[in-house]
Amino acid sequence: MTAEATQGPAGRVSRAPGRPVEALPAGLLATGLAAGTPGAMAGAAEGGPLDMALSGVVRGGPSGLGTSAARLAAHLTGGLAEAVPAPPTPSATPTANPGYVEREWGDGTASPVYVPVVERIDDALADEVDDRLVRWGEQCGFQGEELDQLRRAGFGRLAMLTHTDTDDPEQLLIAARLNAAWWAADDLYADNTDMGATPAELPPRLALAMAAMDPVAPAGEFDEPLEEAVRAEPVLVALRSAVKHLERAGTPAQVQRICYSTFTMFVSWNTYAAWRYTGEYPPAWKYLATRQHDTFATSMTLVDPVGGYEVPANLYYDPRVRRAITQAGTASVLINDLLSVAKDAADENPVCNMVLQIAADRNCSIEEATEATVTLHNKFVRDFEELHAELAVVPSPELHRFLRGLRAWMGGGFEWHNTNPRYRTES
Ligand SMILES: CC(C)=CCC/C(C)=C(\C)COP(=O)(O)OP(=O)(O)O
């Protein structure tokens, strides 16, 4: 495969995978500290050159984030400005930044969403990951209709569309497994009443989910009942197994980052459960604040381990990087809300959704609330785009690769939602 962008069959761009770190300063590349090399990890951990470059960045001061390494800015900005050209199709309108397009979505009646371009569509790769995912699902104890649903959901396809800097099915399977396990917990425990989800049972179920993902300290006679409970529940087996597989590819810091992002997401799920239990649904602002820890930022925690590199923890958690992650994750989850209005409203205990909350707040139509949600989504994407450009001055190849990864995730996440039968409504 070449590294060229090519026009895909549906008028979309399909991009050859395995794209290296194109925005890297040549000096850092020459040190062998390029993302994904063992040296990159060791250098960061042991106070090597990359760590020295980053230390001013993360600790503030005159070389703090946003002011450091100005001499690199032009180089990095140039690198980051490179983007996949937007295909001029009826449903994708090119915009000033070629990395982004306005795209029609759903039945095409609402205003378009502003999203990053789709960087790769490779159906054979998606099928390969989905085949492996279904075999894994069977090993976790899912059966029959549940396995069919796992196959139809296409989490392997999600991984192919969103993690575009690797074409290794095993790496993509890391993301597919975790997303499948999260979604299984979301559907079976949190959201879908007809699949057994009940608000009152959710918090204790999630407590066990946390114990399955993050091993409790050995406690003698208390261990066996916990193990039995985990073994009896395919969702818990899946969560545990997905983390175990992740451990083989990610560093301990990445694994804990992913676990804790999951656990904050669970706090949001518990909050929705309380609202559904009391029937007192929140205003849109409160829903949005709660949704902040229940977004695709959780899925995006996987961008660097799946890509085979690591954004150092102090850079990952720098407030501006964190804001970029929040913007990308929230934009992507608003796409989910836009496309799941009908599904969420149909449950006998309606599921919280930005469109539904805005419609209730303003006593307006779903169409008007949809427009407001599209506007908000587009603001998050534009804010991300701006911040991505500002962060170009930071001399970290891992950060630049990661920000490109977030952008790719948004583009692929939109494509997945917009083409997935799960979100299709018959009208
Ligand atoms: C389950 C998962 C990958 C978590 C991150 C994003 C997220 C919180 C969801 C997709 C779940 O939101 P929601 O329940 O609204 O999703 P569905 O509409 O049920 O797909």
The ligand as an SDF file (V2000), in Angstrom:
LIG
                    3D

 20 19  0  0  0  0  0  0  0  0999 V2000
  -20.3280    2.7250   25.1620 C   0  0  0  0  0  0  0  0  0  0  0  0
  -19.1950    3.6160   24.8320 C   0  0  0  0  0  0  0  0  0  0  0  0
  -18.2810    3.2590   23.7610 C   0  0  0  0  0  0  0  0  0  0  0  0
  -19.0620    4.6840   25.4810 C   0  0  0  0  0  0  0  0  0  0  0  0
  -18.5560    5.9220   24.9420 C   0  0  0  0  0  0  0  0  0  0  0  0
  -19.6080    6.6800   24.2210 C   0  0  0  0  0  0  0  0  0  0  0  0
  -20.9380    6.4650   24.7620 C   0  0  0  0  0  0  0  0  0  0  0  0
  -21.0660    6.9340   26.1100 C   0  0  0  0  0  0  0  0  0  0  0  0
  -21.9530    5.8640   24.1050 C   0  0  0  0  0  0  0  0  0  0  0  0
  -21.9140    5.5820   22.6800 C   0  0  0  0  0  0  0  0  0  0  0  0
  -23.1900    5.5390   24.7610 C   0  0  0  0  0  0  0  0  0  0  0  0
  -24.0850    6.5600   24.5740 O   0  0  0  0  0  0  0  0  0  0  0  0
  -25.5540    6.1380   24.1980 P   0  0  0  0  0  0  0  0  0  0  0  0
  -26.0670    5.2190   25.2390 O   0  0  0  0  0  0  0  0  0  0  0  0
  -26.3330    7.3530   23.9470 O   0  0  0  0  0  0  0  0  0  0  0  0
  -25.2950    5.3310   22.8450 O   0  0  0  0  0  0  0  0  0  0  0  0
  -26.3430    4.5730   21.9450 P   0  0  0  0  0  0  0  0  0  0  0  0
  -27.2510    5.6120   21.3840 O   0  0  0  0  0  0  0  0  0  0  0  0
  -27.0620    3.5920   22.8070 O   0  0  0  0  0  0  0  0  0  0  0  0
  -25.5250    3.9040   20.8910 O   0  0  0  0  0  0  0  0  0  0  0  0
  1  2  1  0
  2  3  1  0
  2  4  2  0
  4  5  1  0
  5  6  1  0
  6  7  1  0
  7  8  1  0
  7  9  2  0
  9 10  1  0
  9 11  1  0
 11 12  1  0
 12 13  1  0
 13 14  2  0
 13 15  1  0
 13 16  1  0
 16 17  1  0
 17 18  2  0
 17 19  1  0
 17 20  1  0
M  END
$$$$
